[in-house]
Amino acid sequence: MELRRIRHFVVLAETLNFHKAAEKLHIAQPPLSVSIQKLEAELGVILFDRNSKGVALTTEGARILALSVRLLQAAEQVEQTALEIREGTNGSLRIGIVGSTTQQLFQKLVSAFRAAYPKIEISIHEATSTQIVEAVSSGKLDIGLIRTPILTSLDVNMQVLENDYFILAMPEGHALGSRPIRLNELAQMPFIVYSPEHARGLHYAMMAACQSAGFSPKTSQIAVQVQTVLSLVESHFGLALVPSVMANINRYRITYRKLEDESAIKRIGYGLVYKQDTESMATSRFRALASDMSVRT
């Protein structure tokens, strides 16, 4: 059943005049008559009574008319939605995030995106940076908000959003007190270290920072998420190097110190990973908004 014939039927039902309907449809009258006859044959139902005065809807035709109008409306909605998807104003977006991005960047970015594109359905998936990169590479996620550096070598593209640096996290009342601290003073202290398997970027950055200060940290515990690291610091398992943004969290009994030798600290930050060759318009619009917000920040 062709939508074209359904449209012919609806217009003729509205005008009840072949000549007027043909003009409205911008076709000749004979093709319109043939179209209606083919539709009636296809449905096995007479839609119009034809007489010398014109045409009138049959009882069956009137019942089918209501359904036909809804069918055309649905077809228009399909076309409009498809257009919006192509333009990136409708559809869905699967976003992977690491837990620490929810502190500031994630709320600002996603809130702004939802306000700008309310028809795009967003689903959030929390994981480690390594897992997010793998999911974006395999097509399970459209885009990922991760911590950098990322050491996983996969077929993804990277867009840096923010740069950050390490600060020292220690439990309240620690003997180091409030005085300025250099990293090499911590060589004999126990450290909570990021997992080299599941948090490779932060693990590498921390190890590189300590080694640039002339020592390898003494590992007391290994953790994956930054929040877990902070919980272990609070519980006196050791010290930790954490992203500076974490100092904005006040739910832990932790003291934060900016290290004097910040220049020796490996740079870290946030970035977006995506696949440029397969990205949707929704993904592209999300990246554009993220880029704009990072510039304004």
Secondary structure as GFF3:
##gff-version 3
##sequence-region A 1 297
A	DSSP	alpha_helix	3	15	.	.	.	ID=ss1
A	DSSP	alpha_helix	18	25	.	.	.	ID=ss2
A	DSSP	alpha_helix	29	43	.	.	.	ID=ss3
A	DSSP	beta_strand	48	51	.	.	.	ID=ss4
A	DSSP	beta_strand	54	57	.	.	.	ID=ss5
A	DSSP	alpha_helix	59	87	.	.	.	ID=ss6
A	DSSP	beta_strand	91	97	.	.	.	ID=ss7
A	DSSP	three_ten_helix	99	103	.	.	.	ID=ss8
A	DSSP	alpha_helix	105	116	.	.	.	ID=ss9
A	DSSP	beta_strand	120	126	.	.	.	ID=ss10
A	DSSP	alpha_helix	129	138	.	.	.	ID=ss11
A	DSSP	beta_strand	143	148	.	.	.	ID=ss12
A	DSSP	beta_strand	157	164	.	.	.	ID=ss13
A	DSSP	beta_strand	166	171	.	.	.	ID=ss14
A	DSSP	three_ten_helix	183	186	.	.	.	ID=ss15
A	DSSP	beta_strand	190	194	.	.	.	ID=ss16
A	DSSP	alpha_helix	200	212	.	.	.	ID=ss17
A	DSSP	beta_strand	218	223	.	.	.	ID=ss18
A	DSSP	alpha_helix	226	234	.	.	.	ID=ss19
A	DSSP	beta_strand	240	243	.	.	.	ID=ss20
A	DSSP	three_ten_helix	244	248	.	.	.	ID=ss21
A	DSSP	beta_strand	254	257	.	.	.	ID=ss22
A	DSSP	three_ten_helix	262	264	.	.	.	ID=ss23
A	DSSP	beta_strand	268	274	.	.	.	ID=ss24
A	DSSP	alpha_helix	281	296	.	.	.	ID=ss25
###
